[in-house]
Structure formats: C-alpha cells, structure tokens
Amino acid sequence: MNSEQVFGGEPQRVGSFRFLLDGQRWECSDAVARMHGYQPGEIVPTTDLLLAHKHPEDHPHVARVLDRMISAAEPFSSKHRIIDTAGEIHQVVVVGDRLCDDTGAVIGTTGFYIDLSDSYRDEVNESVDEAVAELQESRAVIEQAKGALMLVYGIPADRAFDVLIWRSQETNTRLRILAELIVAGFGQCETGVGLRTQFDRLLLTAHEAPGARCRPRSRGRRR
C-alpha cells in the first residue's frame, strides 16, 4: 500500500506531483487528483487546468509562482486555496523542489500537496498503526519534528503528523529516523525570511542522508 492509495474509502490529505520540463508534462498522484475533485486517471493535468482550480483571489500569486517554476525550475512553497469540481474550497500547502536526472541536470520539479481542509477524516489504518508503534518509543523527537512543520507551514498537529507519515512511506525511511533528521536539520536553518525555503529543501531531501533509508518494505506494499 502506498501513500497515493485511499484508506478507509476516503482520500489522503497529502499527495505528490511532478512537473517535467520536457513537454511541460504534469504527473499528479491519486490523492492530488481527488483534492481537485477528479477520480484517478480521469484527466490529464496541465498548467491551465491546475490554475483554473485556484481561488480567484489566489490565482495571480500562484500563476507567478508556477511561471517561475516552469521558466527557471525555481523551488517554491505556497499556501493557497483551490476549488474542486464540486465547488468546495480546499486550503492547501504546496511545496516543490528541483527534479534532477542522474547527471545533476534540472529536468523539472517534484513536490507535494497538503490538504488542510476539515473534510478529510480518513482512517490511515496501516500507516498510523506503524507510526503509533514508533511513537511510543520516539515520542519526543517526533513531537519536535511535528512542531517544526506546524511552525513553518502554519498547519495543525494532525496534518503535521500526516506529512511525517507520508514522507516516511514515500522515502522508505523509518519515522523516528526521518524525524531525527528533520529536527537536526531544522536546528541548522537560519531564521528569517528564508526559513521556509530552507525547510522545504530539508523536508524533501532529509531521507538522502547516509543510513536514513533503512526501513524494510512491508510485504504487499506497492511503491
């Protein structure tokens, strides 16, 4: 089971995306599709389609962010509103970083959405059970990592925990180890206007530290 699946019949609150400069192609996870009101595979995402779902008051800001992302593969972090196909408004945080090939050349952007709306009350059964087991042993460092996410992105505790679980699954990294890396990296971030950009990068790359990806994959879990 991967982070793009649906648990208990409800969409997850975190999903991934990729934007490829070659052909300006978007790839969005099932969770991101559902945030916008679509079933998986129902549509082919495009820049125009994603912009069409932005709240009118947030549209100019997001358009500028996407333009810089497309023209210069510029990392970004944005908190804004989207409107799904049913007319429901979702408050989201979107974080993106440069996507590079094996030679280090920039080929696009990769990142994730966090849905902050209260409509998602899903039971993330397997992942939460696993996370809670580790939480009993590593509560302090996980709480610190949650606190960092809450501070930087202005999200509540349950969404912060969702993000930690999701990144743990996405990167095949034990929750405790991921939390330790995030807390250590956060302590090295410089405070000020660039804090959010530094933390975006940390969250997307913490798992690349030596020895981080040591969690055995569960039988039957698809990636």
ChimeraX attribute file (.defattr): number of C-alpha atoms within 10 A of each C-alpha:
attribute: neighborCount
match mode: 1-to-1
recipient: residues
	/A:1	15
	/A:2	14
	/A:3	24
	/A:4	22
	/A:5	17
	/A:6	18
	/A:7	17
	/A:8	12
	/A:9	9
	/A:10	16
	/A:11	23
	/A:12	26
	/A:13	28
	/A:14	25
	/A:15	27
	/A:16	23
	/A:17	20
	/A:18	19
	/A:19	25
	/A:20	18
	/A:21	18
	/A:22	8
	/A:23	7
	/A:24	11
	/A:25	14
	/A:26	18
	/A:27	16
	/A:28	22
	/A:29	19
	/A:30	22
	/A:31	27
	/A:32	25
	/A:33	24
	/A:34	20
	/A:35	27
	/A:36	20
	/A:37	17
	/A:38	16
	/A:39	13
	/A:40	16
	/A:41	11
	/A:42	10
	/A:43	10
	/A:44	12
	/A:45	15
	/A:46	14
	/A:47	15
	/A:48	9
	/A:49	11
	/A:50	15
	/A:51	17
	/A:52	14
	/A:53	18
	/A:54	22
	/A:55	18
	/A:56	13
	/A:57	10
	/A:58	14
	/A:59	17
	/A:60	12
	/A:61	13
	/A:62	19
	/A:63	16
	/A:64	11
	/A:65	16
	/A:66	17
	/A:67	13
	/A:68	14
	/A:69	20
	/A:70	17
	/A:71	10
	/A:72	14
	/A:73	22
	/A:74	16
	/A:75	20
	/A:76	20
	/A:77	20
	/A:78	16
	/A:79	16
	/A:80	17
	/A:81	22
	/A:82	23
	/A:83	19
	/A:84	19
	/A:85	13
	/A:86	9
	/A:87	11
	/A:88	13
	/A:89	17
	/A:90	21
	/A:91	16
	/A:92	20
	/A:93	19
	/A:94	21
	/A:95	25
	/A:96	26
	/A:97	22
	/A:98	21
	/A:99	19
	/A:100	14
	/A:101	9
	/A:102	6
	/A:103	6
	/A:104	8
	/A:105	10
	/A:106	15
	/A:107	15
	/A:108	25
	/A:109	24
	/A:110	22
	/A:111	21
	/A:112	23
	/A:113	24
	/A:114	26
	/A:115	24
	/A:116	20
	/A:117	16
	/A:118	9
	/A:119	12
	/A:120	13
	/A:121	12
	/A:122	14
	/A:123	15
	/A:124	18
	/A:125	11
	/A:126	10
	/A:127	19
	/A:128	15
	/A:129	11
	/A:130	13
	/A:131	21
	/A:132	13
	/A:133	12
	/A:134	15
	/A:135	17
	/A:136	10
	/A:137	11
	/A:138	17
	/A:139	15
	/A:140	14
	/A:141	21
	/A:142	25
	/A:143	17
	/A:144	16
	/A:145	24
	/A:146	24
	/A:147	18
	/A:148	19
	/A:149	26
	/A:150	17
	/A:151	13
	/A:152	13
	/A:153	19
	/A:154	15
	/A:155	18
	/A:156	14
	/A:157	14
	/A:158	12
	/A:159	20
	/A:160	22
	/A:161	20
	/A:162	20
	/A:163	21
	/A:164	24
	/A:165	23
	/A:166	23
	/A:167	23
	/A:168	23
	/A:169	20
	/A:170	16
	/A:171	19
	/A:172	18
	/A:173	23
	/A:174	23
	/A:175	24
	/A:176	21
	/A:177	21
	/A:178	27
	/A:179	28
	/A:180	20
	/A:181	22
	/A:182	27
	/A:183	22
	/A:184	15
	/A:185	16
	/A:186	20
	/A:187	11
	/A:188	11
	/A:189	15
	/A:190	12
	/A:191	11
	/A:192	7
	/A:193	8
	/A:194	10
	/A:195	13
	/A:196	21
	/A:197	17
	/A:198	16
	/A:199	23
	/A:200	21
	/A:201	18
	/A:202	19
	/A:203	20
	/A:204	19
	/A:205	14
	/A:206	23
	/A:207	24
	/A:208	14
	/A:209	10
	/A:210	8
	/A:211	10
	/A:212	17
	/A:213	16
	/A:214	13
	/A:215	15
	/A:216	9
	/A:217	12
	/A:218	8
	/A:219	7
	/A:220	8
	/A:221	9
	/A:222	10
	/A:223	12
